[in-house]
Structures are given as C-alpha cells and as structure tokens.
Amino acid sequence: MPDGISERKRAHLELCADGEVEYQRKTTLLDEVDLVHEALPELATSDLSTETTLLGKTLRAPLLITGMTGGTSEATAINRDLAMVAEAHGIAFGLGSQRAMQREPTLASTFEVRAHAPTALVLANLGVVQAAQLATADVERLVRAIDADAVCLHCNPAQELIQPGGDRDFRGGLAAIARLVRELPCAVVVKETGCGISRATAERLRDAGVRAIDVSGAGGTSWVKVEALRGDPAAHALGSEFAEWGIPTAAAVLGVRGLGLSCIASGGIRSGLDVAKVIALGAVAAGVALPVFRAYTAGGTEGARKFVAGLVDGLRTAMLLTGARDLATLGRVPFVTGPMLETWMKLGGGE
C-alpha cells in the first residue's frame, strides 16, 4: 500500500512472534491479587459453569481472542485459524484494525472469518482517530462487510506517538465515540491497546453512552516497544523512555468497578488463574492475544487450541478452589491485594 500499512502489519507480526515486546519492570499487578482458598467447596467439577453472556451472545467461557492483525497475506491464515479456535471453544474473536481495509477494500479478505466461525462473537476493529474521520455509515459498512457482531474502537495514543508517521492529533475522539454509540446499529466496545483505561476516562465514556470497555492494561505486550523496535533511532530512544508506560491491568479493572460498565480485561493475561482473578476483580471476560499467537506460531491451530483449553482448565480449577459454582459467584469471592495495587486504588478510586 502507498503508506506502508501492510508492511507495518507484517513487521508487527514478526516482532510479536519472537521479539522482546513485553513489559519488563511493570507487571499487570495480578501477582498482587490472591483469591481466598475454600477448603470445603462442596462442589464437583461437573457442577461448574463457565458460561457467560457478552454483547448479547452466549460464550462457553469468558474469553476473547483480542484483535491482532489484518491487511497482510499472512493475516488471512492467522485470522482464519484463530477464529476457528474461537468457534471450537465457544469464545469470542476480535480482528485487528481495519484501517488497511478502509483504505484498500481489496484487503477485506484478510478480515473475513465468519465462514470459519459461524456462531462466534466476532468483533470488528477501528481506531478512534480513523473513526472520527468517517461518517457513521462508512463505519457501519466496515462492520457489515465482515459480518461482525460488534465493533471495537481502539485508543492507542502512546503507540501512535512512537510510531513513525503515526497519528499526532487526538482531538474529537470522545465526540466521535458518542456519535457512533448513538448511531451504529451494533454494539460498540471502546478499548485501549496495552496502556489501560483510568476510572476518570471510563466515567467519560459511560457518560457518552458506552456500555462496554476493554481496559487493556499494562503488563503484557507493550506496543510502544513494538513501534520502538520497528522504528528509526529517534523512535527507539523515545520508545525506550516510555516502554513501561501505562496503568497495570489489575488496577484498571478495579478502577472501573462499580461504574455499570461491562469490563473486558486484557493486557498480560497468561493463565487460567489470571482469568479467574480478573473475573473476581469485576471483569466479565478476559482477552488474550500474544500468548495465543505465540502458541499458534509454535504449534499451529492445535497449539492455539491447547493454549485456550489450558486457560479454561485453569479457570475451572480456580473456581472450584474458591467455591464458585459459576462466574457470578466468582465475581463475589473474597480476594486480597498487595501494596502497589492498593496505592493505585487510592489514586484511581473504584469501589
């Protein structure tokens, strides 16, 4: 493409496959969350239910493979295969940014997964900056073109500021979100891309009509790092300075608790226990990207299937060990938090 979007997406995939793209010093702070053990759960594993409803669709487990890619030839197989994994496990699947498709409609095929995931919850994806420049009808066409159930509007100012040629004007984002929530016929999810959403920002989104957010906190993949590795020396220097920027995932989830929003927790989710912890903190589902992508690159579709199955097994184990028969009960189990997470909560509020 003239502006190199496809080349950039290809570089992102190569770096995420085996590059040092994760936070090093900052964690999700899920390591500072302990769920209280129940020695007498009075449950059998057959009693457990991981079923939930997200954006109007029933999921067999509270999991979302979050948007990763699109717009390159490699993305076609990745999206197809991971959508098949989502379908097999009864979980949700998110696509990467459709900016490339919006600029070059022939790239639509790299995002088309519905034939491979006929019943899955599929989420379209567009940057807030790009969405603000489009009429509502144009955004709707992007969603309808891939037969998605909902659209994610992603906020990524930190990534854009490090990315050579990235966006530099972020004005009008909230107004655009409010317009699209009001005018689109499908559900709208507002998400970050690894730096988290604060309580104050979540309140602004709620007041704009948003009902679902993906906090996508810090502690997992750093897209600042990805762009720094991909960029020139100036981008590398600035990216190194801001590589650990963001609100840890656990702090972001707790920070939006009690606001009446459906909260998806992504950013550094690496195990079924992590999934259980974010549900206990108030999330309705957990999102994963890098670990399932790496499982896929190492072992193909079967590798990705096994990784997702492991998440579900870990979640079910945590549920039994806390005496939680279902996810609603898991959302009420007692938990203990550590000093750094307590500090974040004093700053950010929350219940």
N, C-alpha and C positions, 0 to 999 in steps of 0.2 A: 504494500500500500504506500501511497505517496508520503505519509507522515510516519511510516515505520511501525505502526501499531502491531502488525503481525510479527515483525522481528522482535519487538519488545516482549510480546506474549511468549514467544519461543524462548527468549532468554530467561524470562521468569520461571518457566518450567524447568529449564536446565539447572538454574541456581537452586530451586527448591528440591530438586531430585537429590542433590548431594552437597550443596553448599552450606556454609556456616551462616544460616539465616535466622536463627532463633536468638531470643534474648539470652544474655549470659549472666548478668548480675541480678536483674529484676525477675521475680517469679510471678506466677499467677496469684500467689498467696493462698492457693488451695492447700499448700503444705501447712498453713496455719489454721486449717479447719479440721476439727476432729468430730466425727459423729459418735454419739454415746452408744456404747455396746449394750445389747439386750441379751442377757444370758438365758432367759426363758421366753423366746419369741412366740411359742405356741402356734407355730406355722409349719406347714410342709412346703417344699419348693413348688409343688403343684398348686398351692394357694396363691402364689404371687402373680400379679398382673402388672406388666409394664406398659399397658395400653394408655394412650392419651389422645387428645384432640388438639390439633394445631391448625389455625387458619381455616377451620371448618372441615378438615379432613382427619380421619382416624389413622393414627400411627400405631404399629405394634410395639414400638419402643420410642422413647423421647429423644430421637436422634435426627440430625440433619447433616448430610454431607454438604458443607458450605461451598459457595461458588469459588471456583479456582481458575477456569480457563475458557477459552473460546477465541475464534478468529484465526486459528492456525490449522494446518493439516493435522498436526499431532493432536489437537484438541478434539477432533472429531471422534477418534477412538477412545480417548480418555473420558469424555463426557458420556459416550455411549456405554462404555463398560461400567463406569461407576454408577450411572443411572440404573443399569441392570442390577447392580448390587443393592441399591436402594430399594428397588422393586422387590427383590427377593427377600429382603429383611423387613419390608413394610415400613420403611423410614422415608424421610424427606430428602430431596435432592435440589441443590442450588447450582445455577450456572454462573460462569464468570461474566464479567462486564460485557454488555452488548454494544459498547461504543464502536467496536470494529464493524459489527453487523449494521449498525445505524449508518455508518459512513460508506460501507460497501455491502449492499444487500446480498451479493452472491456468497458471502460468508455465513449466511443463515444456516447452512447445512451443518456447520460446526457446533451449532447450539441445539439442533433438533434431536431431542431424546424421547419424545412422547411415545413413539412406536416401540421403544425398548423399555418404557416404564409407564404402561397404560393406566395404572391406578395410583402411582406415587404422587405425592405432593411435590410439584415442580415449581421452583421459584426463578423467575426472570431476574435480571440484574442490570442496573444502570446507575452511573454516578450522578450525584445530586447536581453537580455543576452542569453536566450534559443535559440532565432532565429539565433544568431551569431554562435551557435554551430551546426546548422543544415544546410544541403545542401538546396538549393533553392527548389529542387524537393520534399524534405521532408516537407517543409513548405507548398508548394502547395497541397500536399496530405492532410494535416490537414484542409486546407480551402475547398478542394473539398469534403472531407468526410462528411461535414455537409452542403454542397451546399450553402456556404456563397457567398455574392456578393463582399466582400472586406475583408481585414484583418487589425486589429489594432495591431500595435507593441507598447507595453506599456513600458514606462520608469518609474521605481519606486525605485531609489537608496535609498531614505530615508526610505521607508518601509522595504527594504531588510536589511539595516544596523541594524534595530531594531529587525527584525525577527530572533529568534534563528535558526541557521543553514541556514540563508538566503545568497544570493549572496554577495560576497565581491570583486569581480573582474569585473569591468565595462568597461574594455578596448575593443576596436574594435566595439563598438556599432554603431557609425556613418558609418563605412565602411560596416557593415552588412546591415544597412538600405539602403544605396546607392545600394548595390548589389540586394537586394530584390525589391526595386523600379524598378530597371532596368530589372530584370529577371522574376518577377512574372507576370502572365497574368491578374491579378486583381488589383484593386485599393488598395493602401496602405495608412493607416492613422497612424500617429505617435501621441501617446497620453501620457500624464502624468497620475498620479493616485491620484491627490489631492494637489500637490505642485507647479503646474504651469510650464509654459514654457516661458523663457525670450525672448526678441527680438533677442538678440545675438544668442541664441540657435536656434530660428526659422529661422534666416538667414542661419545658417549652414545646417539646414535641407532642406531649399529651394535650396541651392546650391548643395545639394546631390540628388536633383531630387524630393523631397517630394512636393506634391501639396495640401495635406490636413492634418491638425493637430487638435487635441483636447487638448486645453490648460489645462484643468482640474485643475483649480486654487484652492488656499487655501480659506477656509471659510466654507466649508461643512464638509464632512467626513474626519477625519484625520486617515489615515491608519497607521501612526506612533502610534497613540493612540490605535488603534485596536491591533497592534502587542505588544504594551507595556502591555495592559490588559491581553493578552493571554500568555505572556512570563514569564520568571523567574524574580527574584528580580533585577538582573543586567539589563535585558531588560526593566523592568518597570522604573528603575532610568534613563536610557538613553532616553527612550521614553518620559518621563515627561519633560526632558530637551529640547527635540526637537518637542514637541507636537504642537507648534504653528508655525512651520517652513513652509515657502512657499511664493509664490507670489499670492496675492489676485486675484480672478477671474477677476474682472473688470480691474485691472492693466494689467493682462496677455492679455486680449482681446485687450485693447487699445494699448498695447505694440507691437502687431504683425500687427496692422492696416497698410495697405499700402504696405505690402510685397507681395501681389499677391497670398496669400495662402487662401484656404477655411478653415475658422476657426470655429470649433465647440467649444462652451463654456459650460463646465460642471464644477462642483465644487460649491456646495451651492445654486444651482438653486432651489427655493422653491415655486415660484408663477408664474402666467402668466405675471405679471408685470416684474419680473426678466427676463423672456424670452424676453419680449419686449425691456428691457434695453440692453441686450447683443446684440440683433439684431441691435439696434441703434448704439452701440459701434463698430460694424463691423463684428459680427459673422454671419454665415449663418444658424446656428441651435444651439439649446441648448440641453444639455444632463442632464438627471436626473437618479438617482439610489436610494439612501437611502430613500427619501420620498415616491417614488412609491413602494419600497419594504415594507416599514412600512404600507402603505395603504393596500398592499396585505396581510400582516400578520394579520392586524386588520379586514379586510373585504373581503378577498378572491379576486377572479378575479373582482367581481363587485366593490369592494373598489378601486382597481387599476384603473379600467375604469373611475370611478367617479373622481379620482385624476387627471388623464390625461385630462378628459373633462374640469375640472376646470382650468387647465393650459391654454387650448385653449380659454376658455371664458375670462380669464384674459388678454391674449394676444390680443384678438379681441377688448376688451374694451379699452386697451391702444392705439391700432391702431386708433380707432375712435376718441379718445380724443386728439390725436396728428395730426389728419387729414391725416392719412396714409392709402391709399386705399389698398396697397399691401406691401409686405415685402421689395421690392426695395425702395419704398418711406419711409418706416420706417427706413431703413438704412441711410436715409439722413435727418431725423428730427433733430432739434437742441436739445442739452442737456447741462446741467450744471454739473460741477464736483466739489467735495469738496477738502479741503486742503490736506488730506492724499493721495488721488488719484493723485492730482497734483504733490505731492512730488515723488510718484512712477514714474510718467511720466517723470519728469525731470531726474530721474536716468536712466530709461529704454528706453527713446526715444519713437518713434512712431510718427505718423502724428499729 
